[in-house]
Amino acid sequence: MRVNNIPNVRTCIAPLTEDVTVETQDTFASWPKETHNTSATKADACTVDVLIVGGGPAGLEAAVQAAKQNAKVLLVDENQQLGGQLIKQTHKFFGSKQENAGTRGVTIAKELEETVQDHTGIELLLESTVIGFYEDTSSDYFTFAVSKRKGYESSIVKVQAKTVIFAVGAMENMLLFPGNDLPGVYGAGAVQTLMNVYGVKPGNHVLMVGAGNVGLIVSYQLLQAGILVDRVVEAAPIIGGYHVHAAKLRRCGVPIYTRHSIKEIIGSDHVEAAVVVRLDENWQEIPGSEKTIECDTVCLAVGLTPSTRLLSQMGVKMYTIAEAGGFVAIHDDYMQTSVPGVFVAGDNSGIEEASTAMIEGKIAGVAAAIQTGKTSTKQAKELLDIFASELASLRAGPFGEKPRIAKQKIQTFWRKNQ
Ligand SMILES: Cc1cc2nc3c(=O)[nH]c(=O)nc-3n(C[C@H](O)[C@H](O)[C@H](O)COP(=O)(O)OP(=O)(O)OC[C@H]3O[C@@H](n4cnc5c(N)ncnc54)[C@H](O)[C@@H]3O)c2cc1C
């Protein structure tokens, strides 16, 4: 959107102020008619051992571990609050005690945030986005530009880092169908943010698309907020999420239709209804099976894609691995990519869970600190072995099958490239 004449503002993370002018922006931005108050001329600068991009569970754990190994850490996140996806997860986590089972995502985020804030070796930069990597052959450090916001104003910070850990998470997938750009069509993450972070109802009558864990959990949270969930449609022949979540929904009278998808939205300037359709074994629409569902909100919970643009910019070797959610960086057992000193952790290294993101973060944090030479390699390596075996046991169960395959493929590509 264009906010107070400034183009390209991400209004989902920009704070609202009095008398603000917000305009829609179609395709490319045009230059502001008058000069706005972005002070990007004078860059602040800092130099660190480890730059961590992203303050979700992976980035927070990476920061703690790297700092514990005596590295000077800078943790950058674009939001006002640390925690990444966890700040909207009001449900209790599933799995074993080791996976934080029984603890709410928001509580895990709070605990990690407190640990990070108590650590003197970690500097925090919130409401700040790492916007680019700049090659500088005259230096042994990686050079990044960070856009630091204050309201709608921004300034640039130049960060030089010996090593960098990308823990930037993932982006929600969208679906192509007529009307998918109308107000009332949301990604499940946006619905969660509105309800669970800001206490705002996204609508009153919802069609949920996707019966993975995200679709099921968000449907239940919508019901808890007093919103009618008409049904869940799922293109696959089976429900992808945990059956305990599906059973809860069914007990509340919400039907789940597998082999069904959304065909189009009815409405001229907002969602008034949606047409759903049955699919055959080849995922093709069955003519005549269309059904019009009255609703004002369509929520898409159709998976995530790892965020890898900064990694691509740095020339890291990447491959498309379906089980990882798309295009991902290949990396070694210690999360180091094909560019020495560049590490990944969490959803941007393959879509998985907060539990595994945290352990990958720990591994990347220790490994990056070793790379900087700030720690005793023998002792740190023992820690790495402990974290690696925790990670293997987390992925050992039936729900770990997809990430297990994804990581095996990543390792195979890694070995081929050595
Ligand atoms: C509805 C739902 C329920 C879930 N339930 C569970 C569960 O029960 N158990 C479980 O283990 N997992 C669960 N998950 C999954 C879990 O939330 C994610 O796997 C986890 O949050 C990934 O952590 P991350 O640190 O990799 O990324 P994120 O949590 O996405 O954090 C990435 C952070 O990086 C920031 N960022 C991105 N780009 C930049 C940039 N250029 N500059 C600065 N900052 C940037 C982002 O804004 C974000 O804050 C659930 C997810 C959803 C959506």
The ligand as a MOL file (V3000), in Angstrom:
LIG
                    3D

  0  0  0     0  0            999 V3000
M  V30 BEGIN CTAB
M  V30 COUNTS 53 58 0 0 0
M  V30 BEGIN ATOM
M  V30 1 C -1.2880 -22.4330 12.7910 0
M  V30 2 C 0.0920 -22.9890 13.0590 0
M  V30 3 C 0.2420 -23.9030 14.0880 0
M  V30 4 C 1.4970 -24.4430 14.3660 0
M  V30 5 N 1.6140 -25.3160 15.4100 0
M  V30 6 C 2.8100 -25.8470 15.7390 0
M  V30 7 C 2.9450 -26.7790 16.8320 0
M  V30 8 O 1.9610 -27.1330 17.5050 0
M  V30 9 N 4.1880 -27.2530 17.1110 0
M  V30 10 C 5.2890 -26.8590 16.4040 0
M  V30 11 O 6.4010 -27.3090 16.7230 0
M  V30 12 N 5.1830 -25.9930 15.3440 0
M  V30 13 C 3.9770 -25.4790 14.9810 0
M  V30 14 N 3.8680 -24.6190 13.9040 0
M  V30 15 C 5.0350 -24.3500 13.0670 0
M  V30 16 C 5.9560 -23.2680 13.6060 0
M  V30 17 O 5.2440 -22.1130 13.9180 0
M  V30 18 C 7.0530 -22.9170 12.5900 0
M  V30 19 O 7.6350 -24.1050 12.1000 0
M  V30 20 C 8.1440 -22.0620 13.2490 0
M  V30 21 O 7.5940 -20.8440 13.7110 0
M  V30 22 C 9.2890 -21.7850 12.2920 0
M  V30 23 O 10.2440 -21.0110 12.9650 0
M  V30 24 P 11.2950 -20.0770 12.2160 0
M  V30 25 O 12.0950 -19.4310 13.2860 0
M  V30 26 O 11.9760 -20.8620 11.1820 0
M  V30 27 O 10.4290 -18.9960 11.4130 0
M  V30 28 P 9.3460 -17.9190 11.8870 0
M  V30 29 O 8.6760 -18.2980 13.1530 0
M  V30 30 O 8.4850 -17.6950 10.7000 0
M  V30 31 O 10.2450 -16.6100 12.1480 0
M  V30 32 C 10.9080 -15.9190 11.1080 0
M  V30 33 C 11.0340 -14.4580 11.4920 0
M  V30 34 O 11.9100 -13.8050 10.5690 0
M  V30 35 C 11.3840 -12.5160 10.2430 0
M  V30 36 N 11.9870 -12.0910 8.9650 0
M  V30 37 C 11.7880 -12.6280 7.7330 0
M  V30 38 N 12.5350 -11.9950 6.7990 0
M  V30 39 C 13.2370 -11.0230 7.4580 0
M  V30 40 C 14.1890 -10.0340 7.0350 0
M  V30 41 N 14.6030 -9.9420 5.7690 0
M  V30 42 N 14.6820 -9.1940 7.9680 0
M  V30 43 C 14.2860 -9.2930 9.2820 0
M  V30 44 N 13.3910 -10.2140 9.7140 0
M  V30 45 C 12.8810 -11.0770 8.8270 0
M  V30 46 C 9.8840 -12.8080 10.1790 0
M  V30 47 O 9.1020 -11.6580 10.2410 0
M  V30 48 C 9.7090 -13.7050 11.4180 0
M  V30 49 O 9.5250 -12.9460 12.5920 0
M  V30 50 C 2.6380 -24.0710 13.5950 0
M  V30 51 C 2.4870 -23.1260 12.5440 0
M  V30 52 C 1.2370 -22.5900 12.2810 0
M  V30 53 C 1.1170 -21.5650 11.1510 0
M  V30 END ATOM
M  V30 BEGIN BOND
M  V30 1 1 1 2
M  V30 2 1 2 3
M  V30 3 2 2 52
M  V30 4 2 3 4
M  V30 5 1 4 5
M  V30 6 1 4 50
M  V30 7 2 5 6
M  V30 8 1 6 7
M  V30 9 1 6 13
M  V30 10 2 7 8
M  V30 11 1 7 9
M  V30 12 1 9 10
M  V30 13 2 10 11
M  V30 14 1 10 12
M  V30 15 2 12 13
M  V30 16 1 13 14
M  V30 17 1 14 15
M  V30 18 1 14 50
M  V30 19 1 15 16
M  V30 20 1 16 17
M  V30 21 1 16 18
M  V30 22 1 18 19
M  V30 23 1 18 20
M  V30 24 1 20 21
M  V30 25 1 20 22
M  V30 26 1 22 23
M  V30 27 1 23 24
M  V30 28 2 24 25
M  V30 29 1 24 26
M  V30 30 1 24 27
M  V30 31 1 27 28
M  V30 32 2 28 29
M  V30 33 1 28 30
M  V30 34 1 28 31
M  V30 35 1 31 32
M  V30 36 1 32 33
M  V30 37 1 33 34
M  V30 38 1 33 48
M  V30 39 1 34 35
M  V30 40 1 35 36
M  V30 41 1 35 46
M  V30 42 1 36 37
M  V30 43 1 36 45
M  V30 44 2 37 38
M  V30 45 1 38 39
M  V30 46 1 39 40
M  V30 47 2 39 45
M  V30 48 1 40 41
M  V30 49 2 40 42
M  V30 50 1 42 43
M  V30 51 2 43 44
M  V30 52 1 44 45
M  V30 53 1 46 47
M  V30 54 1 46 48
M  V30 55 1 48 49
M  V30 56 2 50 51
M  V30 57 1 51 52
M  V30 58 1 52 53
M  V30 END BOND
M  V30 END CTAB
M  END
